[in-house]
Amino acid sequence: MGKQSKRSRKFVKSGGVEGRLKKGTIAKKGKTKSNKRPSKAADKDDALLNKAKMNSYSSEIRQKREEADFLSEKNLGDLDMESFFSTFADDVDEAVEDEEDVVSTNSSSDDDSDENDSDDDDSNDDGDNNVSAKVEISSTKVRKGAKQPESKEDSESSDSDSEEEDLEVLEKRMKEEMGKLESEDPEFHEFLQENDGSLLKYGDGDDEDSDSGEDDKAESSAADLEEQPIDGNMIRLTSALLAKLEKGAFQMHGIKALRKLVNAYRSACHLTDAEQGAPTKGQKFHIEDSKVFDRLMVSALTRCHEEFRYHLLGIGSNQKSPLPKKKVAEKVEDEEMNEESSDPNKPINPKTLEKSIRWTDAKPILMTFLSASMHILTEAKEPELVVYVLKSLSDYMPYVTPFPRIAESMMKTLTNLWSAPIDSSEDYQVVRLHAFLRIRQMALTQPFPFIEDCLKKLYLAYAQRAKFATAATVTSALPTLTFMGNCVVELYSLDYHSSYQHAFVYIRQLALHLRTAMHKKTPEAMGAVYCWQFLHCLKLWVAVLTEACQSDGSGTSNNEDQLLRSLVFPLTQVIIGTANLVPSARYLPLRLHCVRLLQQLAAAAEMFIPTTSILFDVFDLRELYQPPKKVSKGGVQPLALTFRLRADNPLRTMEELEMCISETFLLLNREIDLYQFSPGFPEFSVRISQRLRKFNKETRSARWRAYSKGCLELCSKYYDRAVQERSKLNDVAPRDVKQLELLRPIKTPSMGVRYKQMLEKEKRLEAATRPLQKATKAEKPADDAGGEKSKKRKRKNKKKTPPNIADIPADALDQEDDVEEGINWSDDEE
């Protein structure tokens, strides 16, 4: 017998054929029953049953809703008289019909068999009970309907009585609670006494209701007079209303009062828009008095930052309701400690401001204040007002962080104020200073990418203003450009990493201009290099690298300082290329400017940057050995070389030749002094000595030979000292020397300090040798002008008589000469 399959084993286990027959899954004849679906008639029956169930369920729900609904037909409390009696008539008709039906059923039941007598009697009893129940319900409805006309007045009186009773109960309860408050919570009791004492006297002034009503009317009328609208939504701002807003905003710390005060400040900032015909959308206050305007500006600019700090970072940032006095005092002490440690130059995280509970209320107020302040900075024309606004904005700069768009527009406004036209008045220089201070503060307080925008915009504004510094206006524009350059240097010293990227790009841009001029040599390309704008940009980057190198040498160096120090070499190549672009006598002043920049860079970086080759080219000019032209002075002195880029009449007058030679020897002496402590100074001075001796033989001017001899003596002096000090370095080879001033003594100042000392000495000498202007005599009246002029002419034509010896005092030879003090006439400084 083969192995049974799984199916057969399962069939046997279930009982075989007998088991299937019992279960009904197999017919008696051996055929299995088919699992056919029910017929369509069965489906219809099921659907009808389900529908009947749903209808009954929905009717029950509807009935429950109608019973619960007060406005339905069954709930007759809100029906008028006509609808009430109509429903009552319908109910009576329904009751009569039901009674007739019951009687008919009773009569028909008597004709039936006696077996159903008991059942009929029961049904009759039930019918009678139902009829009686319906009659009772209808009777109750009739009673309610009969009392309906009187129910309105009664309900009103009952409602008023119940309300009065409830108010009396509440007043008693309130008095009891206020009486217990002094013993349970004395701090809150004191707070209520100070702020709202009427709550503690609740219910005591019932007899004075009429008086209090009159007082309320008087207060409301006074408030209406204070905030009386003029045109539409405009409100006249008076001193009383301003005092009320100040009290609510600064003493009570109210957000609504602060919002109104800032709106009034906005209207004050837009005060000139109506005069200029600009739309005055959003203005709510009208200011007529100048005293009110001044008071509003002062209070808004000097005190609003305290409220912003209170609501966003102080006590108000964590609570919505005021605290008792003692608890407030404790928290105020903590906040004062935090305010002392707070610094307006430190950034505030925007997430910290957004965590405040009142951020949603304070955010639009802060935006309105900042936008109004920017508007008045752009529209105000008085420097005093602009300076006051700029000073006051120092406390608000940290709160600009959550508004990047406002920060960008404010940066643009401040840059325009800082880079105003150079020929502006002297009073505007104060505006320029405070505008830069706000720019610097924004660079410190705003997120990282913002400082790069500051660096870019300030340099471009400086370069744009340097373009208008022509030869005619350079004397008046030079102080302003110097100040603006110092501002840019200060800003570039804040973040050396970002400064390196911008400095690299802009120095490369200058190098591209120089390369274009060297290749094309067209007047346009040459003019792009030989102009004041190019020279001032070179001065700026020399000052930036000088500041970075000085911070590097002060012991606070880091890798970022080394980045800027690496730009010394490319900037030096650009300056040398500019000096050698046109080596002619006409552009000698420009070449001397380049020598000064190279010496300044070498002194700050303590690098060897030789400039003697450029200075020696001056000795090779043929104009030095030609007889100069005689030019009538005309009472006008020639312009100094520091204010000139090129010579109009190339070195043909004696004055111009004298200025060029004296400036050349001055720079040569400065070059010798810078490298006097270098181990290679003996070799460096050989070329200088040879060229100066040759110049002594060629020149005819005794003064120029004296200049040359002074340089030769200085070279020989430093030469002997360098040889003597270098002989002490036995174990050090020349290639192992990595320090430029290896021979400098310990107490001797460095190159940078000596360079500054030389500049100060030159300024003192220049001030001492400057010619004094003679004081002009006061003019006489115009009546006798004609006669006096002829007399003066005759007196001038006459010869001057020698002074009388008798008038000279006897001690004239013993008197001391008047010499200006404070000038060091020696060559060496202590």
KAKA-V824331 format. One line per field, one symbol per residue. ss: DSSP state (~ for helix, > for strand, _ for the rest). phi: phi as a letter, one per 30 degrees, with the letter a starting at -180 (. if undefined). psi: psi as a letter, one per 20 degrees, with the letter a starting at -180 (. if undefined). Layout:
ss->???
phi->???
psi->???
This chain:
ss->_____~~~~~~~~__~~~~~~~~__>_____>_______~~~~~~~~~~~~~~~~~~~~~~~~~~~~~_______~~~__~~~~~~~~~~~~~~~~~~~~~~~~~~~~~~___~~~~~~~~~~~~~~~~~~~~~~~~~~~~~~~~~_~~~~~~~~~~~~~~~~~~~~~~~~~~~~~~~~~~~~~_~~~~~~~~~~_~~~______~~~~~~~~~~~~~~~~~~~~~__>_____>>__~~~~~~~~~~~~~___~~~~~~~~~~~~~~~_______________>>___~~~~~~~~~~~~~~~~~~~~~~~__~~~_______~~~~~~~~~~~~~~~~~________~~~~~____~~~~~~~~~~~~~~~~~~~~~___~~~~~~~~~~~~~_~~~~___~~~~~~~~~~~~~~~_________~~~~~~~~~~~~~~~~~~__~~~~~~~~~~~~~~~~~~~_______~~~~~~~~~~~~~~~~~~~___~~~~~~~~~~~~~~~~~~~~~~~~~__~~~~~~~__~~~~~~~~~~~~~~~~~~~~~~_____~~~~~~~__~~~~~~~~~~~~________~~~~~~~~~~~~~~~~~~______~~~~~~~~__~~~~___>___________~~~_________>~~~~~~~~~~~~~~~~~~~~~______~~~~~~~~~~~~~~~~~~___~~~~~~~~~~~~~~~~~~~~~~~~~_______~~~______________~~~~~~~~~~~~~~~~~~________________~~~~~~~~~~~~~_______~~~_______________________
phi->.dddddddddddddjidddddddicbdddjcdddddddddddddddddddddddddddddddddddddddcdddccdccddddddddddddddddddddddddddddddddddddcddddddddedddddddddddddddddddddddddddddddddddddddddddddddddddddddddddbdddddddddcbddddcdidcddcddddddddddddddddddcddcbicdbdccdddddddddddccdhcdddddddddddddddcddddddiddcdidbbccccddddddddddddcbddddddddcbcdddbbccdcdddddddddddddddddddbddcdcdddddddddcddddddddddddddddddddcdcddddddddddddddcddddedbdddddddddddddddcdedddddddddddddddddddddddcddedddddddddddddddddddcddddcdddddddddddddddddddddbdddddddddddddddddddddddddhcedddddcdbdddddddddddddddddddddddjcdadddddddddddddddddddddcdbdbddcdeddddddddddddddddhbcbdbddddddddcddddccdddcbddiicddddddcbcbcdcehccdddddddddddddddddddddcdcddcdedddddddddddddddddcddddddedddddddddddddddddddddddccdedddccdcdcddddddddddddddddddddddddddddddddddddddddcddddddddddddddddddddddddddcdddddddcddjccdddccd
psi->prpqrhghghghhjjbhghhhhijjprhjipqppmqqqrhghgggghhghhgggghghhgghggghhhphjrhhojhjqagghghghgghhgghhgghggggghhghhhhirrihjgghhgghgggggggghghhgghhhhhgghhjghihggghgghggghggggggghgghgggghhihhhgnhghghghhhgnihhhkpihlhikhgghghghggghhghhhglpqfodjppporhghghghgghghgilpgghhghghhhhghhhkhihhhijqplpipiqpphphhhgghggghghiihhhhhhghhibgiijqhqqrrgghghghhghhhghhhiqpiiqqpphhhhiiqhjghhhghgggggghhghghhhhqiphgggggghghihiihhjiginhghgghhhgghhhhhkrqhkrrhhihhggghghhhghhhhhhrrgihhhhggghgghhghghihjnrhhjhhhighghgghhhghgghiigohghhggghgghhhghhhgghghhggkqhghhhhgmrhggghhghghghghgghhhhhijjkqahhhhghhijgghhghggghghjgnmrhhkghhhhghgghhhghhhgilqonpjhhhhhhhiiphhhjqpqqpppgjjpqqqqhijqhrpgnnliqhgggggggghghghghhghhgkhjqhjhghhighggghhhhhhhhqiphghhggghghghhghghgghhhghhiingjpqhiioipgmhjprgipqaggghghghghghhghhhhipqqppppqpqrqigkgghhghhgghhhhqqpqqqphhipqhkhhiqqqopprjpoirhpq.
